Amino acid sequence: MPVGEKKPAPEEKPIPSAGFPASSVTGAAEWRAFLAKTKPTPEDVRKHVRYLIHESQHAAVIGLLQAAIIEGQAQPWMYEILAASMEIQKYPKEEIERVVLSIADFGNANYESMMYSGASLSSFGRDSSAIKMYQQAARIAPSRHEPYLLGLKLAARTRDIAEIEWAACGTLRQVWTPNYPTLHQQAEDLLVEAERKLTKEKQPERLAELQRAASDARQRDLIIRLDWSGDGDLDLAVEEPTGSVCTNALRESAGGGLHMGDGYGPQAADCHEIYVCPEGFSGDYKLTVQRTMGKIVGNRATLTITMHAGTPEEKKVTRSVNLAQEATVVIPLTLQDGRRQERRTTSQLGPALDHESLVRTVKLANRPLPKAATAADQQVVRDLQHSRQIGAPNQNAGAVGGGAIGFAPTITTIREGASLVASAIVSPDRRYVRMAISPTFNQIIDVVTFSFPSRP
């Protein structure tokens, strides 16, 4: 231990709650009689359970918790502790599963309780039952991708065809995290394995059904890719028929769109932006290409538009975007036969500055300037690099030179309570007005404070 460092205080040994019977009492009937007579507080029950666990009296833990649940004194934590103690005591898997499923019943069968029950069942080796919990969670929150991701791992273990179909197709349709290519490939591998198994078992009808489901999951109603060359930065924004807008700040839209990252030069591999809409609304889209900084080779960018990808009706159009006259170019687009029927639920917290945006800002600020940069530009970069090296500012030092990139707090206002947002879209022929009304109910349930160093 380093010199001067204090030794951590030893953990306090749990003690039994006053008035509770000895740990030799294990039967649920005896514990029920005790609880009905004394009516202990939830804190006393929790304290005594902690003592019994410390003493490895798991049979007594099971009896006490079962009695507490029967007597109407159930608490959310009891089911997990009861399942763990039953696992230690080698109870049948079916009984442990029933206890874990009770977690969802206690939590009124919401998304969180279903996900928690699935994770608990998985930890006890009940993979198929865990997948059923994830399937229920996906039905409650269809736009969430976590049930499919967790289900994909379990389906790889169970090798059940129906479970593989649900998890793999859901991953291809819903999962668009930064590492989505790897996850999509894992889903494709499982589908190939399932097809081989069905072919070997000579089940042509089930094989055709699986292939249809996989083909449907691979379909994309609209894909837009913007490519350019140079050290500049272009931004792609897409306004959807419902009035929702998908940008690099609002990466998920109510119309089903997903913005797949904010590219910038000068590296060719980073000079692109992609908009993907797996299931979109039919109607008119408005694409906006904006130059935010730097120089673009030839003042032109390439826009590739793919509609109904993965279907026989797939159509791809490539067009050049001229940025020589204006820094912002608007391009209309019409999508027909879109598969989306209702708006997707998205976060209403607004475009808070995320980690990826911070990393991008630092990269843009610290990248070398082209040879044609002015003396003022070079001074700005030197001031930035100096400010990132000195750490905490000196209170007696002068201000950094004008134009330098510095640090400022980012404040995001989160409204609590009920609010209503309404927007109107006038049709091109001005014959009708489409109203989009979105009520929002926000509640702040927790505040977490943390800090991180500002130096790279």
DANORSUL-V418978 format. One record per residue. N is the residue number from 1. PHI is phi in whole degrees, 0 to 359 (* if undefined). Layout:
n->(N,N)
phi->(PHI,PHI)
//
This chain:
n->(1,2,3,4,5,6,7,8,9,10,11,12,13,14,15,16,17,18,19,20,21,22,23,24,25,26,27,28,29,30,31,32,33,34,35,36,37,38,39,40,41,42,43,44,45,46,47,48,49,50,51,52,53,54,55,56,57,58,59,60,61,62,63,64,65,66,67,68,69,70,71,72,73,74,75,76,77,78,79,80,81,82,83,84,85,86,87,88,89,90,91,92,93,94,95,96,97,98,99,100,101,102,103,104,105,106,107,108,109,110,111,112,113,114,115,116,117,118,119,120,121,122,123,124,125,126,127,128,129,130,131,132,133,134,135,136,137,138,139,140,141,142,143,144,145,146,147,148,149,150,151,152,153,154,155,156,157,158,159,160,161,162,163,164,165,166,167,168,169,170,171,172,173,174,175,176,177,178,179,180,181,182,183,184,185,186,187,188,189,190,191,192,193,194,195,196,197,198,199,200,201,202,203,204,205,206,207,208,209,210,211,212,213,214,215,216,217,218,219,220,221,222,223,224,225,226,227,228,229,230,231,232,233,234,235,236,237,238,239,240,241,242,243,244,245,246,247,248,249,250,251,252,253,254,255,256,257,258,259,260,261,262,263,264,265,266,267,268,269,270,271,272,273,274,275,276,277,278,279,280,281,282,283,284,285,286,287,288,289,290,291,292,293,294,295,296,297,298,299,300,301,302,303,304,305,306,307,308,309,310,311,312,313,314,315,316,317,318,319,320,321,322,323,324,325,326,327,328,329,330,331,332,333,334,335,336,337,338,339,340,341,342,343,344,345,346,347,348,349,350,351,352,353,354,355,356,357,358,359,360,361,362,363,364,365,366,367,368,369,370,371,372,373,374,375,376,377,378,379,380,381,382,383,384,385,386,387,388,389,390,391,392,393,394,395,396,397,398,399,400,401,402,403,404,405,406,407,408,409,410,411,412,413,414,415,416,417,418,419,420,421,422,423,424,425,426,427,428,429,430,431,432,433,434,435,436,437,438,439,440,441,442,443,444,445,446,447,448,449,450,451,452,453,454,455,456)
phi->(*,302,296,89,276,284,285,298,293,295,294,292,287,297,237,290,287,296,87,280,292,294,293,288,284,238,287,295,296,295,292,296,298,294,294,294,276,264,50,293,285,303,293,294,296,298,296,287,298,298,294,296,294,298,271,60,266,288,295,293,299,298,298,295,290,298,294,296,293,294,279,78,250,291,233,304,289,295,293,293,295,297,296,294,293,294,296,295,276,63,289,301,300,295,292,297,297,297,295,295,296,292,299,295,296,294,271,61,54,266,299,296,293,294,295,295,296,298,295,294,298,297,294,265,82,262,295,296,293,296,297,298,295,295,295,294,297,293,290,289,234,297,273,276,260,300,301,288,297,291,294,297,295,287,296,294,268,285,61,278,298,296,290,296,300,295,290,291,293,295,295,296,269,247,271,224,289,306,261,299,301,294,293,296,293,298,295,297,298,294,295,297,296,295,295,297,295,293,295,294,276,57,240,296,293,293,296,296,295,296,295,294,295,294,296,294,291,277,289,228,295,208,230,235,236,248,237,205,231,125,266,273,228,246,243,249,234,234,265,265,302,280,99,288,237,246,225,289,266,247,277,234,244,292,276,97,279,223,265,265,113,251,272,199,275,267,292,299,293,260,273,198,222,229,244,237,231,303,225,240,281,289,140,266,250,234,264,239,250,232,271,260,192,75,249,250,299,70,54,225,230,248,248,250,245,241,247,57,295,84,234,298,269,301,224,238,232,241,220,267,251,268,251,289,268,230,280,233,235,250,235,280,208,240,251,251,61,292,266,282,246,216,291,270,282,234,294,254,279,91,280,293,288,263,297,297,294,296,298,297,298,295,296,295,286,260,288,293,279,294,298,278,296,282,297,295,298,296,293,299,296,297,295,297,299,295,295,277,265,275,72,292,289,275,294,268,279,286,288,291,306,301,90,287,278,242,241,211,293,256,251,244,273,246,279,249,112,262,214,222,241,230,221,235,236,271,294,304,272,59,263,209,236,261,261,240,244,230,282,227,236,247,219,275,257,198,231,245,252,210,217,214,294,269,273,291)
//
